[in-house]
Amino acid sequence: MMLEKEKNSAISIPLKHLTLKANLYIPENAKGLVIFSHGSGSSRFSPRNNFVANILNKKGLATLLLDLLTESEDENYETRFNINLLTSRLIAATEWVQQQRETEQISLGYFGASTGAASAIRAAAFFKDDIKAIVSRGGRPDLALDEIPEVTASTLFIVGGKDSAVLELNITAYAKMESEKKFEIIPGASHLFEEAGKLEKVAELSASWFKKWLITKKP
């Protein structure tokens, strides 16, 4: 399904006992929707994730940047690293997307940054073929090792060459991934890809991956 009109809006996603805040952008004739799962201490206003989202939008991909935690929850250090909670919220938000008229037929992918990659992988394992692609940016997929073999989504691991500790963790996780996969090391990049041109490279790789695997219509 292709949406004929552009949509850019701040939305609220109602769950059982709370509401999640999110920003949804759907370009005209969107080819897929990428849901962002942010790292600990980050939010829908993350400048890095918004930078990547803008590039995806220019490539014809819709994006949903949402806060998986409320403001008060995000102030709690333990809650930030509660992968089970973050995963359950991501699953609930994805189910909401699947029920909306504008997005119910569009193919879905996840972009997970840092600890957000773990919740993205776990949620993808839950949804199986409903999630077509994942990009892990400087992710912590080691926090989802048990679920990795259950993932069917085509998965791209992006790690900075200078991020040695996370690089080793990703190598371990990559070996357990049984679906279509690819590993990209960006030379000279640290964990947050703050060096000149490095985040642009992340965005380019992500856009290419999502365009390749997010088809315009579910079978």
C-alpha positions in Angstrom: 0.0 0.0 0.0 1.2 3.5 -0.8 -0.1 6.5 1.0 -1.0 9.2 -1.4 -0.6 12.2 0.9 2.2 13.3 3.2 1.5 13.2 6.9 3.7 14.8 9.6 2.3 14.9 13.1 2.9 14.5 16.9 0.7 11.6 18.1 -0.2 9.8 21.2 -0.3 6.0 21.3 -2.8 4.7 23.9 -1.8 1.6 25.9 -3.7 0.0 28.7 -2.5 2.1 31.5 -0.6 5.0 29.9 0.0 6.9 26.7 3.2 7.0 24.7 4.2 10.2 22.8 5.5 9.9 19.3 6.3 11.7 16.1 5.0 10.1 12.9 6.1 11.2 9.4 4.7 9.5 6.3 6.0 10.8 3.0 3.9 10.6 -0.1 3.9 7.1 -1.5 5.8 5.7 1.5 7.5 2.4 0.7 7.7 1.2 4.4 7.6 2.4 8.0 10.6 2.3 10.3 9.9 2.4 14.0 12.8 3.7 16.1 13.7 2.1 19.4 15.9 4.6 21.2 18.8 3.8 23.6 18.7 4.5 27.3 18.3 8.1 28.2 17.3 9.1 24.7 13.9 10.1 23.3 11.9 10.9 20.2 13.8 14.2 20.1 17.2 12.4 19.8 19.2 14.5 17.3 21.0 11.5 16.0 17.9 9.4 15.4 16.1 12.4 13.9 19.0 12.9 11.5 18.7 9.3 10.3 14.9 9.6 10.2 15.1 12.6 7.9 17.4 10.7 5.5 14.9 7.8 5.5 12.0 10.2 4.8 13.9 11.6 1.8 14.2 8.1 0.5 10.5 7.5 0.7 10.3 5.7 4.0 7.9 6.6 6.8 9.3 6.9 10.4 7.9 6.7 13.9 10.0 8.0 16.7 8.4 7.3 20.0 9.2 7.4 23.7 8.9 3.9 25.1 9.0 5.4 28.6 7.1 8.2 30.3 9.0 11.2 31.5 8.9 10.0 35.1 10.0 6.5 34.1 12.9 7.8 32.1 14.3 9.5 35.3 14.7 6.0 36.8 18.0 4.4 35.9 16.7 0.9 36.4 13.7 1.5 34.2 15.9 2.7 31.4 17.6 -0.6 31.2 14.5 -2.8 31.7 14.7 -4.5 28.3 11.6 -6.6 29.1 9.5 -3.4 29.8 10.9 -1.6 26.7 10.2 -4.6 24.5 6.6 -4.9 25.8 6.0 -1.2 25.0 7.6 -1.6 21.5 5.3 -4.6 20.8 2.3 -2.6 22.0 3.2 0.4 19.9 3.8 -1.9 16.8 0.4 -3.5 17.3 -1.2 0.0 17.4 0.5 0.9 14.1 -0.8 -2.4 12.6 -4.3 -1.3 13.5 -4.3 2.2 12.0 -5.9 2.7 8.7 -3.0 4.7 7.3 -0.3 2.2 8.3 -2.0 -1.2 8.6 -0.8 -2.4 5.2 2.6 -0.9 5.1 5.7 -3.0 5.7 7.5 -2.5 9.0 11.1 -2.3 10.1 12.9 -1.4 13.3 15.9 0.9 13.9 17.4 0.2 17.2 20.2 2.3 18.8 22.3 1.2 21.8 20.0 -0.7 24.2 17.1 0.0 21.9 18.5 -2.6 19.6 17.9 -5.3 22.2 14.2 -4.4 22.4 14.0 -4.2 18.6 15.4 -7.7 18.3 13.1 -9.1 21.0 10.1 -7.5 19.4 11.1 -8.7 16.0 11.3 -12.2 17.4 7.8 -11.8 18.7 6.3 -10.6 15.4 8.3 -12.9 13.1 7.5 -12.2 9.5 5.6 -9.0 10.3 8.9 -7.2 10.8 10.8 -7.2 7.5 14.1 -5.5 8.5 16.2 -4.3 11.4 19.1 -1.9 11.7 21.1 -1.9 14.9 23.2 1.2 15.3 25.9 0.8 17.9 23.5 -1.6 19.4 23.5 -4.0 22.4 22.1 -7.1 20.7 23.9 -9.1 23.4 21.0 -8.2 25.7 18.7 -10.3 23.4 20.9 -13.3 22.7 18.1 -15.8 23.5 15.7 -14.2 21.0 18.2 -13.6 18.1 17.7 -17.1 16.6 14.0 -16.5 16.4 14.3 -13.3 14.3 13.3 -13.6 10.7 13.8 -10.0 9.7 16.8 -9.1 7.6 19.2 -7.5 10.0 22.0 -5.0 9.5 24.6 -4.5 12.3 26.4 -1.1 12.2 29.2 -0.5 14.7 31.9 2.1 15.0 35.5 0.9 14.5 36.6 2.7 17.6 33.7 1.2 19.7 35.8 -1.9 20.6 33.7 -3.2 23.5 30.4 -2.9 21.6 32.1 -4.3 18.5 32.9 -7.6 20.3 29.4 -7.9 21.7 28.0 -7.4 18.2 30.3 -10.0 16.7 28.9 -12.5 19.2 25.3 -11.6 18.5 25.9 -11.6 14.7 27.1 -15.2 14.9 23.7 -16.3 16.4 21.6 -14.5 13.8 20.1 -17.0 11.4 18.1 -14.7 9.2 19.5 -12.6 6.3 22.2 -10.4 7.9 25.1 -8.0 7.2 27.8 -6.5 9.4 29.1 -3.0 8.7 32.1 -1.5 10.6 32.5 2.3 10.1 36.2 3.1 10.4 37.1 5.8 12.8 33.7 6.0 14.4 33.0 6.0 18.1 29.9 4.7 19.9 27.8 7.8 19.1 29.2 8.3 15.6 30.0 11.9 16.4 32.9 12.2 14.1 32.5 14.1 10.9 30.6 12.2 8.2 30.1 9.1 10.3 26.4 9.5 11.1 25.8 10.3 7.5 27.3 7.0 6.6 25.0 5.3 9.2 22.0 7.0 7.6 23.0 6.0 4.0 23.6 2.3 5.0 20.3 2.3 6.9 18.3 3.8 4.0 19.7 1.3 1.5 19.0 -1.6 3.8 15.4 -0.6 4.5 14.7 0.2 0.9 15.9 -3.2 -0.1 13.9 -5.2 2.5 10.7 -3.1 3.1 8.5 -4.0 0.2 5.5 -1.7 -0.6 2.8 -4.3 0.2 2.5 -7.2 2.5 2.0 -10.6 0.7 
